Amino acid sequence: MNIAVLGAGGWGTAIAALLSENNHNVTLWAFEDDVVNEINIEHTNKRFLPQKDIPQSIKATNDLNEIEKNEFIVLAIPTQHIRSVVSKINLKNKIIINLAKGIEQKSLLRVSELLIQSTGISPEQYTIITGPSHAEEVAKQIPTTVVAASEHNQYEKQIVDIFTTSYFRIYSSLDVVGCEIGGSLKNVIAIAAGIIDGLNFGDNTKAALITRGLAEISRLGIALGANPITFSGLSGLGDLYVTCSSKHSRNRFVGEQIGKGKTLSEITSQMKMIAEGVSTAESAFSLSQKHNVEMPITEQVYNILFNGLDPLEAIQMLMTRQSKREWWW
């Protein structure tokens, strides 16, 4: 197949390599000229995915006209930049596979909603691939399992076949809402997990956070029309666990540095790649207010990031909330 990957960050580069190694013709788009030149000449991407040799068959470009020549378009760019990039491409009759995990600020749209609104694609054209899948491990061909969700299964078998390898296994789902919400909001909870690590709290605290964080994700997802069972799967519990615990998680790293006393601006100014959870925290908090969904952890992460709340004070507020039954929705 002729496949374009939009975004040469770590995840986009890892997926481009996987697709090329699976004998597909891959065009990899990057915004940065130096990244394009390095991939084409040296067949590496030291800035975003070091220690990975990129297949020589991959063609890197910063020309969006080259993207339109491909039938399959893989989105691997940060959510907040998707609208500005896809507005320059004709996506008519293209099959869109989204890898981004976030909610657009201000509009509060999930990626599927954003694309349908801004480009006019139909739901049949859209699939999201999500789950516990750090680029660094996929690049090393470490066994990884994800889920592909589309409201219509017209292209399901084709997409599964395109991406499946001996180390990359795909399950399928019809719950786009649940998979998008799970993949997005786990980054917010991962920031909280990092704060716990930065404060040198223990396993009890981390376990409580993951459990109650999943409850919050489920509540908002159900309010938006998701299937509750989805949050027990790869795009829910699976992705939440790995992002809250992994050394590869940028969102957990942001939280850890906050727990150690650094400011958000200090942290993000030194990062090469974007931590989606920062912008998603604001979007998730706004969605919780809009839909009247109780999300206390998300609210405290939002207040820590944007209102200067002290993390220890936030934890104290969470721990002293009125006792209640353990009921998720």
C-alpha positions as CSV (number, residue, x, y, z in Angstrom):
1,M,0.0,0.0,0.0
2,N,1.0,3.6,-0.5
3,I,0.9,5.2,3.0
4,A,1.8,8.7,4.2
5,V,2.7,9.3,7.9
6,L,2.1,12.9,9.0
7,G,4.5,13.7,11.8
8,A,8.1,12.5,12.3
9,G,8.2,12.5,16.0
10,G,9.1,9.4,17.9
11,W,5.7,7.6,17.3
12,G,5.3,8.7,13.7
13,T,8.9,7.5,12.9
14,A,8.4,4.2,14.7
15,I,5.1,3.5,12.8
16,A,6.7,4.6,9.5
17,A,9.5,2.1,10.1
18,L,7.0,-0.6,11.0
19,L,5.0,0.0,7.9
20,S,8.1,0.0,5.7
21,E,9.3,-3.2,7.3
22,N,5.9,-4.6,6.5
23,N,6.6,-4.0,2.8
24,H,4.5,-0.9,2.3
25,N,5.5,2.3,0.4
26,V,5.9,4.9,3.1
27,T,6.2,8.7,2.8
28,L,7.0,10.4,6.1
29,W,6.2,14.1,6.5
30,A,8.1,16.3,8.9
31,F,7.8,20.0,9.5
32,E,11.5,20.4,10.2
33,D,13.9,20.6,7.2
34,D,16.8,19.1,9.2
35,V,14.7,16.1,10.2
36,V,13.7,15.5,6.6
37,N,17.3,15.7,5.4
38,E,18.6,13.5,8.2
39,I,16.1,10.8,7.5
40,N,16.7,10.9,3.7
41,I,20.5,11.0,3.9
42,E,21.6,9.3,7.2
43,H,18.4,7.2,7.7
44,T,18.2,8.2,11.3
45,N,16.1,10.6,13.4
46,K,18.4,11.4,16.4
47,R,16.2,14.2,17.7
48,F,13.0,12.2,18.1
49,L,13.9,8.5,17.9
50,P,17.6,7.9,18.5
51,Q,19.2,4.4,18.2
52,K,16.7,3.4,15.5
53,D,17.9,2.8,11.9
54,I,15.2,4.0,9.6
55,P,14.6,1.8,6.5
56,Q,16.1,3.4,3.4
57,S,12.9,2.8,1.5
58,I,11.1,5.6,3.6
59,K,11.0,8.9,1.8
60,A,10.9,11.9,4.0
61,T,9.4,15.2,2.9
62,N,8.0,18.5,4.1
63,D,5.8,19.0,1.0
64,L,2.2,18.3,1.8
65,N,1.4,17.8,-1.9
66,E,3.4,14.6,-1.6
67,I,1.0,13.4,1.1
68,E,-2.1,13.6,-1.2
69,K,-0.6,11.0,-3.5
70,N,-1.2,8.3,-0.9
71,E,-4.5,6.4,-0.2
72,F,-3.8,5.9,3.5
73,I,-3.0,8.9,5.7
74,V,-1.6,8.2,9.2
75,L,-1.9,11.2,11.6
76,A,1.0,11.3,14.1
77,I,1.1,15.0,14.9
78,P,0.1,16.6,18.2
79,T,-3.6,17.2,18.6
80,Q,-3.3,20.9,18.9
81,H,-1.6,21.1,15.4
82,I,-3.8,18.8,13.5
83,R,-6.3,21.4,12.3
84,S,-3.7,23.7,10.8
85,V,-2.0,20.8,9.0
86,V,-5.0,19.0,7.6
87,S,-6.5,22.2,6.4
88,K,-3.8,22.2,3.7
89,I,-4.6,18.7,2.4
90,N,-7.5,17.3,0.4
91,L,-8.6,14.3,2.4
92,K,-11.4,13.3,0.0
93,N,-11.5,9.5,-0.6
94,K,-8.5,9.0,1.8
95,I,-8.5,6.5,4.6
96,I,-7.4,8.2,7.8
97,I,-5.7,6.4,10.7
98,N,-5.2,8.6,13.7
99,L,-2.5,8.0,16.3
100,A,-2.8,11.3,18.2
101,K,-4.2,11.2,21.8
102,G,-5.7,14.5,22.8
103,I,-8.7,16.9,22.8
104,E,-8.5,20.2,20.9
105,Q,-8.5,23.2,23.2
106,K,-11.3,25.7,23.0
107,S,-13.4,23.6,20.7
108,L,-13.2,20.6,23.0
109,L,-13.4,18.3,20.0
110,R,-12.0,14.8,19.9
111,V,-9.8,14.2,16.8
112,S,-12.5,12.4,14.9
113,E,-14.9,15.3,15.5
114,L,-12.2,17.8,14.6
115,L,-11.5,16.1,11.3
116,I,-15.2,15.6,10.4
117,Q,-15.9,19.3,11.1
118,S,-12.8,20.8,9.5
119,T,-12.2,18.6,6.5
120,G,-15.7,17.1,5.8
121,I,-14.5,13.5,5.9
122,S,-17.1,10.9,6.7
123,P,-16.9,8.7,9.8
124,E,-16.4,5.7,7.5
125,Q,-13.0,7.1,6.6
126,Y,-11.7,7.4,10.1
127,T,-10.0,4.9,12.4
128,I,-8.0,5.5,15.6
129,I,-5.2,3.2,16.7
130,T,-4.5,3.5,20.4
131,G,-3.3,1.6,23.4
132,P,-0.2,1.0,25.5
133,S,2.5,1.6,22.8
134,H,5.6,3.6,23.5
135,A,7.5,4.4,20.3
136,E,10.8,3.4,21.9
137,E,9.6,-0.1,22.5
138,V,7.8,-0.5,19.1
139,A,11.0,0.6,17.4
140,K,12.9,-2.2,19.2
141,Q,10.2,-4.6,18.0
142,I,9.2,-5.4,21.6
143,P,5.8,-7.2,21.6
144,T,3.0,-4.6,21.7
145,T,-0.8,-4.8,21.5
146,V,-3.2,-2.0,20.6
147,V,-6.8,-1.5,19.5
148,A,-8.1,0.0,16.2
149,A,-11.5,1.7,16.6
150,S,-13.9,2.8,13.8
151,E,-17.6,3.4,13.9
152,H,-17.9,1.4,10.6
153,N,-15.8,-1.7,10.0
154,Q,-15.5,-1.2,6.2
155,Y,-11.7,-1.0,6.3
156,E,-11.1,-2.9,9.5
157,K,-9.5,-6.0,8.0
158,Q,-7.4,-4.0,5.6
159,I,-6.0,-1.7,8.4
160,V,-5.4,-4.7,10.7
161,D,-3.5,-6.5,7.9
162,I,-1.4,-3.4,7.1
163,F,-0.2,-2.8,10.6
164,T,0.0,-6.3,12.0
165,T,3.5,-7.8,12.5
166,S,4.9,-10.6,14.7
167,Y,5.5,-8.0,17.4
168,F,2.6,-5.6,16.8
169,R,-0.9,-7.1,17.4
170,I,-4.2,-5.2,16.8
171,Y,-7.6,-5.8,18.3
172,S,-10.7,-4.1,16.8
173,S,-13.5,-2.0,18.3
174,L,-16.5,0.0,17.2
175,D,-16.2,2.5,20.2
176,V,-14.4,5.5,18.8
177,V,-15.6,7.7,21.6
178,G,-14.3,5.4,24.3
179,C,-11.0,4.8,22.6
180,E,-10.4,8.5,22.0
181,I,-11.4,9.5,25.6
182,G,-9.3,6.8,27.2
183,G,-6.2,7.6,25.1
184,S,-6.5,11.3,25.8
185,L,-7.3,11.4,29.5
186,K,-4.8,8.9,30.6
187,N,-2.2,11.5,29.9
188,V,-3.7,13.8,32.5
189,I,-3.7,11.0,35.1
190,A,-0.1,10.3,34.1
191,I,0.9,13.8,35.0
192,A,-0.6,13.1,38.5
193,A,1.4,9.8,38.6
194,G,4.6,11.7,37.9
195,I,3.8,14.2,40.7
196,I,3.5,11.2,43.0
197,D,6.9,10.0,41.8
198,G,8.5,13.4,42.2
199,L,7.2,13.7,45.7
200,N,8.7,10.2,46.5
201,F,5.3,8.8,47.5
202,G,4.7,5.0,47.3
203,D,3.0,2.2,45.5
204,N,-0.2,2.6,47.5
205,T,-0.6,6.1,46.3
206,K,0.1,5.2,42.7
207,A,-2.4,2.3,42.8
208,A,-5.1,4.5,44.2
209,L,-4.4,7.2,41.6
210,I,-4.6,4.7,38.6
211,T,-7.9,3.2,40.0
212,R,-9.7,6.4,40.8
213,G,-8.2,8.0,37.6
214,L,-9.8,5.3,35.6
215,A,-13.1,5.9,37.3
216,E,-12.9,9.6,36.2
217,I,-12.0,8.7,32.6
218,S,-15.0,6.2,32.5
219,R,-17.4,8.8,33.9
220,L,-16.6,11.4,31.3
221,G,-16.5,8.8,28.5
222,I,-19.9,7.4,29.4
223,A,-21.3,10.9,29.5
224,L,-20.1,11.4,26.0
225,G,-21.6,8.1,24.7
226,A,-18.8,5.6,25.2
227,N,-19.2,1.9,26.1
228,P,-18.2,1.4,29.8
229,I,-16.4,-1.9,28.9
230,T,-14.0,-0.1,26.6
231,F,-12.3,1.5,29.7
232,S,-11.3,-2.0,30.9
233,G,-9.4,-2.6,27.7
234,L,-6.2,-1.6,25.9
235,S,-7.3,2.0,25.3
236,G,-8.4,2.4,28.9
237,L,-6.7,0.4,31.7
238,G,-3.8,-0.8,29.4
239,D,-2.8,2.6,28.2
240,L,-3.4,4.2,31.6
241,Y,-1.1,1.7,33.4
242,V,1.8,2.0,31.0
243,T,1.7,5.9,30.8
244,C,1.5,6.2,34.6
245,S,4.5,3.9,35.2
246,S,6.8,4.0,32.2
247,K,10.2,5.8,32.0
248,H,9.3,6.6,28.4
249,S,6.2,8.6,29.3
250,R,6.6,12.3,28.6
251,N,3.5,13.1,30.6
252,R,4.7,11.2,33.7
253,F,8.0,13.0,33.3
254,V,6.3,16.4,33.4
255,G,4.5,15.5,36.6
256,E,7.7,14.1,38.1
257,Q,9.5,17.4,37.5
258,I,6.6,19.4,39.0
259,G,6.7,17.1,42.1
260,K,10.4,18.0,42.4
261,G,9.6,21.7,42.4
262,K,10.1,22.8,38.8
263,T,7.6,25.1,37.0
264,L,5.7,24.0,33.9
265,S,7.4,26.5,31.7
266,E,10.8,25.3,32.9
267,I,10.0,21.7,32.1
268,T,8.3,22.2,28.7
269,S,11.0,24.6,27.4
270,Q,13.6,21.8,27.7
271,M,11.5,19.0,26.1
272,K,12.0,18.0,22.5
273,M,8.5,16.5,22.1
274,I,5.1,17.6,23.3
275,A,3.4,16.2,26.4
276,E,-0.3,16.0,25.2
277,G,-1.5,15.8,28.8
278,V,-0.8,19.4,29.5
279,S,-3.3,20.8,27.0
280,T,-5.6,17.9,27.5
281,A,-5.9,18.7,31.2
282,E,-7.4,22.0,30.3
283,S,-9.8,20.5,27.8
284,A,-10.8,17.6,30.1
285,F,-11.5,20.0,33.0
286,S,-13.7,22.2,30.6
287,L,-15.5,19.0,29.4
288,S,-16.2,17.9,33.0
289,Q,-17.7,21.3,33.7
290,K,-19.7,21.3,30.5
291,H,-21.2,17.9,31.1
292,N,-21.4,18.1,34.9
293,V,-19.1,15.1,35.5
294,E,-17.2,14.8,38.8
295,M,-13.5,14.6,38.0
296,P,-11.6,15.6,41.2
297,I,-8.1,14.3,40.1
298,T,-8.4,16.0,36.7
299,E,-9.5,19.2,38.4
300,Q,-6.5,19.2,40.8
301,V,-4.0,18.5,37.9
302,Y,-5.6,21.5,36.0
303,N,-5.2,23.7,39.1
304,I,-1.5,22.6,39.6
305,L,-0.7,23.2,35.9
306,F,-2.5,26.5,35.3
307,N,-3.4,28.0,38.7
308,G,-0.2,27.4,40.7
309,L,-1.7,25.0,43.2
310,D,0.9,23.3,45.4
311,P,0.9,19.6,44.7
312,L,0.9,18.6,48.4
313,E,-2.1,20.8,49.0
314,A,-3.9,19.2,46.0
315,I,-3.3,15.7,47.4
316,Q,-4.5,16.8,50.8
317,M,-7.7,18.1,49.3
318,L,-8.2,14.8,47.4
319,M,-7.6,12.7,50.5
320,T,-9.9,14.6,52.8
321,R,-12.9,14.7,50.4
322,Q,-16.2,13.4,51.8
323,S,-16.2,9.6,52.0
324,K,-18.5,7.8,49.5
325,R,-19.3,4.4,48.0
326,E,-16.9,3.0,45.4
327,W,-19.2,3.6,42.5
328,W,-17.8,4.6,39.1
329,W,-20.8,6.0,37.2
